[in-house]
Amino acid sequence: MDFSLNEEQRGWQSEARKFAEDEIRPISMQRDQIEGGFEPWDWGIIEKGSKLGFRTLAVPKEWGGPGADFVSQALVMAELARGDSAISKAFSQNWKWSHLIASACTQDQKERFLKPFLADHRYVMGRGITEPNAGSDNRMPPEDDPKAGYRLRAVRDGEEWVLNGEKCFIANGSVGSLFFVDARTNPDVGIKQGGTLFMVPKGTPGFRIGKVFNKRGWRFYQNAELIFENARVPHANVVGDVGTGSVKAGRGDTTGGDLFGDLELAANALGVCDDACEMAVIFATTHKRAGSYLMEHQLVQLKINEMHALTEALRSYVMRVAWLHDRREHSANAGLVMNYSTDVIQRVTRLNMEIHGAEGCMMHARVDKLVRDAMVWTHLAGDTVQRIKILKRLVKATPAPAGTGGAD
C-alpha cells in the first residue's frame, strides 16, 4: 500500500492548515465561551472557509465543485479540527449530504438544490433523524417492529406530502438551508419498509425551527429542534422511492453519506488529538516542578508517549480507510475506525489534562475545551449500537469452521 500524498492532496492539507492557524484558532476559544445555543455561531468564518472550498469540498467536479477525494477530505477535516473541532464539523457536515445528493438524488433534485448550495456561502445542510422518543433504534431498529424508530408522519395529498412531528438535536438545525428528513409514510411496518427520506428546504410552509440546544462540547456547532405542523413538501422532493426505508438512501454506494459519516468523525478526532499532543509537549518542556522541567519526569514522558502512539495509530487507521474508500473498497473498518476514534480522543485529551494538572486545580480553557469536545463522541452516531452492528457484520463475514457445514 502506498499512502504517500499527491500534489492535490498536499495542497488541500496545506490550505486547511493555514486557514486553521490564521482564521479558526484565533476565534476558537472566544466563540466556545459564549453562552447560548445560537450565539457561538459565526457566519464570518463559514464564509471565509467557503470561499476557499471547504464548504463544498465534496461536490463532484461535473457540478462545479472541487470533487476532492476521501483522502483529501480526511486531511482537511483533521487540519481544521486542529484549529477547532466544532468549526471543522460545521464544514464537513455539508460534505456528507453533498455525497448523498450526488449518489441518490435525481437530476432534477441536483439542479434545484446543488446549484444553490454552490452559489451561496451561507447555504449549509443537515439531516433530521433523531426524535425525542427515537434515537439509537433508528440505526438498528428491531426487525419488523412498527413501534420502533422515528414517528414523524408523512401523509400524501396529491403531489404533496403533509408532515407532522418533530426532530431534535439536529445538526445545523438553526442555520440550515436544506434538511434531509426521515419520515414514516407507512406506520404499520418497520422503518426499513415504512420510512421515506424527504428534502425539506427552509421556508417550507408549516416547517419551523424550535429550541436551539446549549451543549457542553462543540458549542460552535449548531443543534436544534425541527418542528413540522402540516408542513407541505412536494413529492418531487422524495429521495429514492417511497417506503423503501430512508436508511438505505445513499448508503452502500461508494459515495454514500453513511460511509463518509464514520470517516468524518474519526478524521475530526485525529485533529483534536494532534492539538492535544502539541499542547502537552509545549507545556511539559516549558514548565518546571521540583526544579526540573516536567518532560524530565518519567511519568510525564510515559503519558506523552502514549498520547502520540494512540494518535499515530488513529492517523494510520483514518488514512487507510480513506484510501480504501477512494478505491471503492469497503468493509467493517469504516465503522471500526469511528469506534476506535471515540476511545482514542477521550484518552488523549484526558492525558493532556493530567499533564496540565501540574497547574493544580486552575482551569486551562483550551485543555478543558478539548475534553468537553471529546465527550461528544460518546453520543455520536449511536456509538454503542454501532459497535453491535459491526460485530454482527464481522460474525457474518467469518467463515464457518471446516467440517461444520455452517450454522445449525
C-alpha positions in Angstrom: 0.0 0.0 0.0 1.3 3.4 -0.9 -0.1 6.1 1.3 2.1 8.9 0.0 0.1 12.1 -0.8 -0.2 13.5 -4.3 0.2 17.2 -5.1 -3.5 18.0 -4.9 -3.9 16.2 -1.6 -0.9 18.1 -0.1 -2.4 21.3 -1.5 -5.7 20.8 0.4 -3.8 19.9 3.5 -1.6 22.9 3.4 -4.6 25.2 2.7 -6.6 23.8 5.6 -3.6 24.0 7.9 -3.1 27.7 7.1 -6.8 28.5 7.4 -6.9 26.8 10.8 -3.9 28.7 12.1 -4.8 32.1 10.7 -8.6 32.2 10.9 -10.0 29.4 13.1 -7.7 29.2 16.1 -7.8 32.9 16.8 -11.6 32.8 17.3 -11.9 29.3 18.7 -11.9 30.0 22.4 -13.8 33.2 22.2 -16.7 31.5 20.3 -16.6 28.5 22.6 -17.0 30.6 25.7 -20.1 32.5 24.5 -23.2 31.4 26.4 -26.3 30.3 24.5 -27.3 27.9 21.7 -27.1 30.1 18.5 -24.7 32.8 19.8 -21.4 30.9 19.4 -22.1 30.6 15.6 -20.2 32.9 13.3 -21.1 33.3 9.7 -17.9 35.2 9.0 -15.7 32.1 9.4 -18.1 30.0 7.4 -18.0 32.5 4.5 -14.2 32.7 4.6 -13.8 28.9 4.5 -16.5 28.6 1.9 -14.6 30.9 -0.5 -11.6 28.5 -0.2 -13.8 25.5 -1.0 -14.1 24.0 2.5 -17.9 24.1 2.5 -18.3 22.5 -1.0 -15.3 20.2 -0.9 -17.2 17.0 -1.7 -19.3 18.3 -4.6 -18.4 16.5 -7.8 -16.3 18.4 -10.4 -19.0 17.9 -13.0 -21.3 20.1 -10.9 -18.7 22.8 -10.4 -17.3 21.6 -7.0 -13.8 20.7 -6.0 -14.6 17.0 -6.2 -11.9 16.2 -3.6 -11.2 12.5 -2.9 -11.7 10.9 0.5 -8.1 11.2 1.4 -8.2 14.9 0.8 -11.4 15.2 2.8 -9.8 13.4 5.8 -6.7 15.6 5.6 -8.8 18.8 5.6 -11.1 17.6 8.4 -8.1 16.8 10.6 -6.3 20.1 9.9 -9.5 22.2 10.5 -10.2 20.2 13.7 -6.7 21.0 15.0 -7.9 24.6 15.0 -11.4 23.9 16.3 -13.3 20.6 16.2 -16.7 22.2 16.1 -15.9 24.5 13.3 -14.4 21.7 11.3 -17.7 19.7 11.8 -19.7 22.7 10.7 -17.9 22.5 7.3 -17.8 18.7 6.9 -21.4 18.2 7.8 -22.2 19.6 4.3 -19.9 17.1 2.6 -22.0 14.2 4.0 -25.1 15.5 2.2 -23.2 16.5 -0.9 -22.2 12.8 -1.1 -25.9 11.8 -0.7 -27.1 14.3 -3.4 -24.5 13.0 -5.8 -25.3 9.3 -5.2 -29.0 9.1 -4.5 -30.8 12.2 -5.9 -32.4 12.7 -9.3 -31.1 15.1 -12.0 -33.9 17.5 -11.2 -33.1 17.5 -7.5 -29.4 18.2 -8.2 -30.4 21.1 -10.3 -32.8 22.5 -7.7 -30.6 22.0 -4.6 -26.9 21.5 -5.6 -26.6 24.7 -7.7 -28.0 27.0 -4.9 -25.7 25.2 -2.4 -22.7 26.0 -4.6 -23.8 29.6 -5.2 -24.5 30.7 -1.6 -21.6 30.8 1.0 -24.3 30.6 3.8 -26.0 27.6 2.4 -25.5 24.7 4.9 -27.3 21.4 5.2 -28.4 18.9 7.8 -30.4 15.7 8.3 -33.4 15.1 10.6 -33.4 11.6 12.1 -33.4 11.8 15.9 -36.6 12.5 17.8 -37.4 12.8 21.5 -38.5 9.2 21.6 -36.4 7.7 18.8 -32.6 7.7 18.9 -30.4 4.6 18.6 -33.4 2.5 17.4 -33.2 4.5 14.2 -29.8 2.9 13.5 -30.6 -0.6 14.5 -34.4 -1.0 14.6 -36.0 -4.2 15.9 -37.0 -6.4 13.0 -40.5 -5.6 11.7 -41.4 -3.6 14.8 -43.7 -0.7 13.6 -43.4 1.0 17.0 -39.6 1.4 16.9 -37.8 4.3 15.3 -38.8 7.8 14.2 -42.5 8.7 14.3 -42.7 11.9 12.3 -45.6 11.2 10.0 -45.9 11.9 6.2 -49.3 11.6 4.5 -49.6 12.0 0.8 -52.1 14.7 -0.5 -51.9 14.7 -4.3 -48.5 15.8 -5.5 -47.5 16.9 -1.9 -46.8 15.2 1.4 -48.0 16.6 4.7 -45.5 16.2 7.5 -46.3 16.3 11.2 -44.0 15.8 14.2 -40.6 16.9 15.4 -36.9 16.2 15.3 -34.4 17.1 17.9 -30.6 17.6 18.3 -30.4 18.1 14.5 -27.1 19.2 13.1 -27.1 22.8 11.6 -30.7 22.9 12.7 -30.7 26.7 13.5 -28.7 27.7 10.4 -29.6 25.2 7.7 -31.0 25.9 4.3 -31.8 22.3 3.4 -32.6 19.3 5.5 -32.9 15.6 4.7 -35.8 14.5 6.9 -36.7 10.9 7.7 -40.5 10.3 8.0 -42.9 7.4 8.3 -45.0 7.0 5.2 -46.4 3.7 6.5 -46.9 3.5 10.3 -47.9 -0.2 10.2 -44.5 -1.6 9.2 -40.9 -1.1 10.4 -38.9 1.9 9.3 -36.9 -0.2 6.8 -40.1 -0.6 4.8 -42.2 2.3 6.0 -39.6 5.1 6.1 -39.0 7.6 3.4 -36.5 10.4 3.0 -37.6 13.9 2.1 -35.6 17.0 1.1 -37.1 20.0 3.1 -35.7 23.5 2.4 -36.1 26.3 4.9 -39.2 28.4 4.2 -41.3 25.3 3.6 -44.9 26.1 4.8 -45.5 24.5 8.2 -41.8 23.9 8.9 -40.0 25.9 11.6 -37.0 25.8 13.9 -37.7 25.1 17.6 -35.2 25.1 20.5 -31.5 25.7 19.8 -29.5 23.5 22.2 -26.8 24.7 24.5 -24.2 22.0 24.7 -21.2 21.2 26.9 -18.9 20.5 23.9 -18.9 21.5 20.2 -20.5 24.8 21.2 -19.9 26.5 17.9 -21.7 23.6 16.0 -25.4 24.1 15.9 -28.1 21.5 17.0 -31.8 22.4 17.1 -35.3 21.1 17.0 -37.2 20.9 13.7 -40.9 21.3 14.0 -43.4 20.1 11.4 -47.0 21.3 11.6 -48.8 20.3 8.5 -45.7 21.1 6.5 -46.3 20.6 2.8 -43.4 19.0 0.8 -43.6 18.3 -2.9 -43.5 14.7 -4.0 -40.6 15.7 -6.2 -38.5 16.1 -3.0 -38.6 12.4 -2.1 -35.1 10.9 -2.2 -35.2 7.4 -3.8 -38.5 5.5 -3.7 -41.3 5.9 -1.1 -41.4 3.2 1.5 -38.0 1.6 0.7 -36.5 2.7 4.0 -34.8 6.0 4.3 -31.8 4.3 5.9 -30.9 2.9 2.5 -30.8 6.3 0.8 -27.2 6.9 -0.4 -25.7 4.0 1.5 -23.9 1.0 0.2 -22.6 3.3 -2.6 -19.0 4.4 -2.7 -20.1 8.0 -2.3 -22.8 7.3 0.3 -23.2 9.7 3.2 -23.2 6.9 5.8 -19.7 5.6 4.8 -18.4 9.2 4.9 -20.0 9.8 8.3 -17.8 7.3 10.1 -14.7 8.5 8.4 -15.7 12.1 9.2 -15.9 11.6 13.0 -12.6 9.7 13.0 -10.7 12.3 11.0 -12.1 15.1 13.2 -10.9 13.2 16.3 -7.5 12.9 14.8 -7.2 16.7 14.6 -8.2 17.1 18.2 -5.6 14.5 19.2 -2.9 16.4 17.2 -3.8 19.6 19.1 -3.7 17.8 22.5 -0.3 16.2 21.7 1.2 19.5 20.7 -0.2 21.3 23.8 1.2 18.6 26.1 4.7 18.7 24.7 4.9 22.5 24.8 3.6 22.6 28.4 6.0 19.8 29.6 9.0 21.4 28.0 8.3 24.9 29.3 7.1 24.3 32.9 9.1 23.2 35.9 8.2 21.3 39.0 10.6 20.3 41.8 13.4 22.1 40.0 13.2 20.3 36.7 11.1 20.5 33.6 8.0 18.3 33.5 9.4 16.5 30.5 12.2 15.2 32.6 9.8 13.3 34.9 9.3 9.7 33.8 5.5 9.7 34.4 5.0 12.6 32.1 7.2 11.0 29.5 5.1 7.9 29.6 1.9 9.9 29.2 3.2 11.9 26.3 4.5 8.7 24.7 1.0 7.1 25.0 -0.7 10.1 23.6 1.5 10.1 20.5 1.3 6.3 20.0 -2.5 6.4 20.1 -2.7 9.5 17.8 -0.4 7.9 15.2 -2.3 4.7 15.3 -5.5 6.6 14.7 -3.9 8.6 11.8 -2.9 5.3 10.1 -6.3 3.9 10.5 -8.1 7.0 9.2 -5.8 7.3 6.1 -6.2 3.6 5.4 -10.0 3.8 5.4 -9.9 7.0 3.3 -7.5 5.3 0.8 -9.8 2.2 0.6 -12.9 4.3 0.1 -11.2 6.0 -2.9 -10.6 2.6 -4.3 -14.2 1.6 -3.9 -13.2 -1.0 -1.2 -15.4 -1.0 1.9 -15.5 -3.2 5.0 -16.3 -3.0 8.7 -13.2 -0.8 9.0 -15.4 2.2 8.1 -17.3 1.8 11.4 -14.5 0.4 13.4 -12.3 3.5 12.8 -15.1 5.7 14.3 -15.4 3.4 17.3 -11.6 3.5 17.8 -11.5 7.3 17.5 -14.1 7.5 20.2 -11.8 5.7 22.6 -8.6 7.5 21.5 -9.9 11.1 21.6 -11.1 10.7 25.1 -7.9 9.0 26.3 -5.6 11.5 24.7 -7.5 14.6 25.8 -7.7 13.3 29.4 -3.9 12.6 29.4 -3.3 16.1 28.2 -5.5 17.4 31.1 -3.5 15.2 33.5 -0.2 16.7 32.3 -1.5 20.2 32.7 -2.7 19.1 36.1 0.7 20.4 37.3 -1.0 23.7 37.3 -3.0 22.4 40.3 -6.8 22.9 40.2 -6.6 26.0 38.0 -8.7 25.9 34.8 -7.0 25.9 31.5 -9.6 26.9 29.0 -8.3 25.1 25.9 -7.4 21.9 27.7 -10.9 21.8 29.2 -12.4 22.5 25.8 -10.7 19.6 24.2 -12.0 17.3 26.9 -15.5 18.7 26.6 -15.5 18.3 22.8 -14.2 14.7 23.1 -17.2 13.9 25.3 -19.4 14.4 22.3 -18.1 11.3 20.6 -19.9 9.0 23.0 -23.2 10.5 21.7 -22.4 10.5 18.0 -24.0 8.1 15.5 -25.2 5.7 18.2 -21.7 4.7 19.3 -22.7 1.6 21.3 -25.3 0.5 18.8 -22.7 1.0 16.0 -20.3 -1.5 17.8 -23.1 -4.1 18.0 -23.9 -3.6 14.3 -20.2 -4.0 13.3 -19.9 -7.1 15.5 -22.9 -8.7 13.7 -21.3 -7.8 10.3 -18.0 -9.3 11.4 -19.7 -12.5 12.6 -21.5 -12.9 9.2 -18.3 -12.4 7.4 -16.4 -15.0 9.4 -16.1 -18.4 7.6 -17.6 -21.4 9.5 -15.0 -23.8 10.8 -14.1 -26.6 8.4 -16.4 -29.6 8.6 -19.3 -27.8 10.4 -21.3 -27.1 7.3 -22.1 -23.6 8.6 -24.7 -22.8 11.3 -27.2 -25.3 12.5 
